[in-house]
Amino acid sequence: MYQTIIIGGGPSGLMAAAASSAHDDSVLLLEKKKGLGRKLKISGGGRCNVTNRLPYEEIIKNIPGNGKFLYSPFSIFDNESIINFFESRGVKLKEEDHGRMFPVSNKAQDVVNTLITTLKENHVEVKEESIVESVNYTNQNTFTVTLNNQTIFESKTLIIATGGTSVPQTGSTGDGYKFAKTLGHSITELFPTEVPIKSAEPFIKDKRLKGLSLKDVGLSVLKKNQKKRITHQMDMLFTHFGISGPAALRCSQFVYKEQKNQKKQEIEMQIDAFPNLSVADLEKTIRDMLKAAPDKYVKNSLHGLIEERYLQFLIDQAEIDENLTSHHISNAQINRLVTLFKAFTFKVNGTLPIDKAFVTGGGVSLKEIHPKSMMSKIIPGLFLCGEVLDIHGYTGGYNITSALVTGHVAGLSAQSFTSEI
Ligand SMILES: Cc1cc2nc3c(=O)[nH]c(=O)nc-3n(C[C@H](O)[C@H](O)[C@H](O)COP(=O)(O)OP(=O)(O)OC[C@H]3O[C@@H](n4cnc5c(N)ncnc54)[C@H](O)[C@@H]3O)c2cc1C
């Protein structure tokens, strides 16, 4: 009989194992795949965006899926604790834009190795290629965990750290939802977040803008009344099927939600190519540029204003003849151009599916979890942590932070729960 069994060797399970074994309790970690932390290794483009150094309030804002739930676990173990955990074990971290923290080595493997070394030091028993098929709770305060080869393990506490259902080739196939359900928990609706967005607009279908990246634009998802539901000011990318890049990934969950609200597949999005300029200032800039080169074609006068392909695209959208010279442009045409630069509106028809998403939205209902311990309110001794919970953040280290923080708290609580019984 183990004191604690942890199902899942991602960041939440590894951190839970590290915390629950700190006092040499017998801990078993079961991982479906060969190799631990597979998703962690590919996060942050293989560099592992291990946490984020922004203040709490900012971190919570960047976790639109129930970020506020994390205030309690943060009071026990927070982003600075994560930084200390790795730096005190020899992995120097560096801060990049938007507070994102990476290992100085730029190697995700260093982060994974540190967790593995800690588990070894704490004598955690790790069994890879061990697929948990079912879990059970008996009246004698014992959990039984059965593998697909029918091997059975028993423990006093159980931690479910099986992740979401995105990128299933990493091992995260959503098994934890099934286990949690068996043990009496409810699962909120699952949906893709941080995922590219699809569009059937002719300019997407004819691949006219494919590969074009727009820097620091304001990308919005529009409500039925044309008001903005959400705007993210970041880079975006046109692809052969729609849009991607940081701004699009962040908007994706709101595309899903607006589709539901508006009860239709096609909804509208908008690009403000100059989010830091007012309409009046942009119009003045454009008029000045046109005036400065009156005999050039409009496109040539506006050269350098924005990426060339987007400029030509919007000139076409404004129905301005390519042979029109700048001093012949009408006020109406200038106004059309300014409107398109500030608010180019286009239709999108959904996102790529959940298995292509970076993160799974929805999960085990937080109403059934004690935020200070991550223990189930339904079964004492059962703990849940990481992406299997109904918590989802933007990319930028927020999901990994949530996984490591909830994992640590779950591990710590499982250890102290164990010693109490
Ligand atoms: C390409 C990519 C890039 C990302 N980049 C970022 C980023 O920059 N910033 C950020 O914050 N987040 C990022 N994420 C998200 C982040 O990696 C996850 O939110 C995080 O890994 C979740 O941790 P977890 O421990 O809860 O689950 P996971 O990392 O999914 O780990 C769950 C583990 O449980 C195991 N498991 C599942 N079922 C069973 C079973 N039945 N038996 C045994 N084991 C099982 C799985 O094999 C897996 O190893 C990225 C995700 C992807 C896919």
The ligand as an SDF file (V2000), in Angstrom:
LIG
                    3D

 53 58  0  0  0  0  0  0  0  0999 V2000
    2.7550   22.7390  -28.1160 C   0  0  0  0  0  0  0  0  0  0  0  0
    2.3470   23.2640  -26.7530 C   0  0  0  0  0  0  0  0  0  0  0  0
    2.9220   24.4210  -26.2720 C   0  0  0  0  0  0  0  0  0  0  0  0
    2.5450   24.9280  -25.0450 C   0  0  0  0  0  0  0  0  0  0  0  0
    3.1200   26.0820  -24.6180 N   0  0  0  0  0  0  0  0  0  0  0  0
    2.7400   26.5930  -23.4390 C   0  0  0  0  0  0  0  0  0  0  0  0
    3.3020   27.7980  -22.9720 C   0  0  0  0  0  0  0  0  0  0  0  0
    4.1460   28.4060  -23.6190 O   0  0  0  0  0  0  0  0  0  0  0  0
    2.8840   28.2680  -21.7700 N   0  0  0  0  0  0  0  0  0  0  0  0
    1.9490   27.6110  -21.0120 C   0  0  0  0  0  0  0  0  0  0  0  0
    1.6180   28.0630  -19.9260 O   0  0  0  0  0  0  0  0  0  0  0  0
    1.4050   26.4790  -21.4360 N   0  0  0  0  0  0  0  0  0  0  0  0
    1.7650   25.9550  -22.6140 C   0  0  0  0  0  0  0  0  0  0  0  0
    1.2080   24.7910  -23.0390 N   0  0  0  0  0  0  0  0  0  0  0  0
    0.2320   24.1110  -22.1540 C   0  0  0  0  0  0  0  0  0  0  0  0
    0.9500   23.3420  -21.0280 C   0  0  0  0  0  0  0  0  0  0  0  0
    1.9870   22.5670  -21.5680 O   0  0  0  0  0  0  0  0  0  0  0  0
   -0.0560   22.4490  -20.2900 C   0  0  0  0  0  0  0  0  0  0  0  0
   -1.0930   23.2490  -19.7830 O   0  0  0  0  0  0  0  0  0  0  0  0
    0.6120   21.6640  -19.1660 C   0  0  0  0  0  0  0  0  0  0  0  0
    1.5520   20.7570  -19.6710 O   0  0  0  0  0  0  0  0  0  0  0  0
   -0.4310   20.9060  -18.3540 C   0  0  0  0  0  0  0  0  0  0  0  0
    0.2240   20.1630  -17.3740 O   0  0  0  0  0  0  0  0  0  0  0  0
   -0.4560   18.9020  -16.7110 P   0  0  0  0  0  0  0  0  0  0  0  0
    0.5710   18.2650  -15.8380 O   0  0  0  0  0  0  0  0  0  0  0  0
   -1.7400   19.2550  -16.1080 O   0  0  0  0  0  0  0  0  0  0  0  0
   -0.8010   17.9220  -17.9130 O   0  0  0  0  0  0  0  0  0  0  0  0
    0.1100   17.2760  -19.0590 P   0  0  0  0  0  0  0  0  0  0  0  0
    1.3430   18.0500  -19.2860 O   0  0  0  0  0  0  0  0  0  0  0  0
   -0.8170   17.0880  -20.1960 O   0  0  0  0  0  0  0  0  0  0  0  0
    0.5390   15.8730  -18.4450 O   0  0  0  0  0  0  0  0  0  0  0  0
   -0.4060   14.8650  -18.1950 C   0  0  0  0  0  0  0  0  0  0  0  0
    0.3190   13.5220  -18.1520 C   0  0  0  0  0  0  0  0  0  0  0  0
   -0.5910   12.5290  -17.7250 O   0  0  0  0  0  0  0  0  0  0  0  0
   -0.3380   11.3470  -18.4640 C   0  0  0  0  0  0  0  0  0  0  0  0
   -1.5450   10.5010  -18.4820 N   0  0  0  0  0  0  0  0  0  0  0  0
   -2.7460   10.8090  -19.0400 C   0  0  0  0  0  0  0  0  0  0  0  0
   -3.6100    9.7780  -18.8890 N   0  0  0  0  0  0  0  0  0  0  0  0
   -2.9270    8.8100  -18.2340 C   0  0  0  0  0  0  0  0  0  0  0  0
   -3.2770    7.4910  -17.8240 C   0  0  0  0  0  0  0  0  0  0  0  0
   -4.4810    6.9340  -18.0720 N   0  0  0  0  0  0  0  0  0  0  0  0
   -2.3350    6.7320  -17.1840 N   0  0  0  0  0  0  0  0  0  0  0  0
   -1.0880    7.2490  -16.9320 C   0  0  0  0  0  0  0  0  0  0  0  0
   -0.7160    8.4920  -17.3140 N   0  0  0  0  0  0  0  0  0  0  0  0
   -1.6190    9.2580  -17.9690 C   0  0  0  0  0  0  0  0  0  0  0  0
    0.0310   11.8460  -19.8380 C   0  0  0  0  0  0  0  0  0  0  0  0
    0.7640   10.8910  -20.5800 O   0  0  0  0  0  0  0  0  0  0  0  0
    0.8350   13.1040  -19.5110 C   0  0  0  0  0  0  0  0  0  0  0  0
    2.2080   12.8300  -19.4350 O   0  0  0  0  0  0  0  0  0  0  0  0
    1.5700   24.2540  -24.2720 C   0  0  0  0  0  0  0  0  0  0  0  0
    0.9860   23.0920  -24.7510 C   0  0  0  0  0  0  0  0  0  0  0  0
    1.3640   22.5900  -25.9920 C   0  0  0  0  0  0  0  0  0  0  0  0
    0.7170   21.3420  -26.4960 C   0  0  0  0  0  0  0  0  0  0  0  0
  1  2  1  0
  2  3  1  0
  2 52  2  0
  3  4  2  0
  4  5  1  0
  4 50  1  0
  5  6  2  0
  6  7  1  0
  6 13  1  0
  7  8  2  0
  7  9  1  0
  9 10  1  0
 10 11  2  0
 10 12  1  0
 12 13  2  0
 13 14  1  0
 14 15  1  0
 14 50  1  0
 15 16  1  0
 16 17  1  0
 16 18  1  0
 18 19  1  0
 18 20  1  0
 20 21  1  0
 20 22  1  0
 22 23  1  0
 23 24  1  0
 24 25  2  0
 24 26  1  0
 24 27  1  0
 27 28  1  0
 28 29  2  0
 28 30  1  0
 28 31  1  0
 31 32  1  0
 32 33  1  0
 33 34  1  0
 33 48  1  0
 34 35  1  0
 35 36  1  0
 35 46  1  0
 36 37  1  0
 36 45  1  0
 37 38  2  0
 38 39  1  0
 39 40  1  0
 39 45  2  0
 40 41  1  0
 40 42  2  0
 42 43  1  0
 43 44  2  0
 44 45  1  0
 46 47  1  0
 46 48  1  0
 48 49  1  0
 50 51  2  0
 51 52  1  0
 52 53  1  0
M  END
$$$$
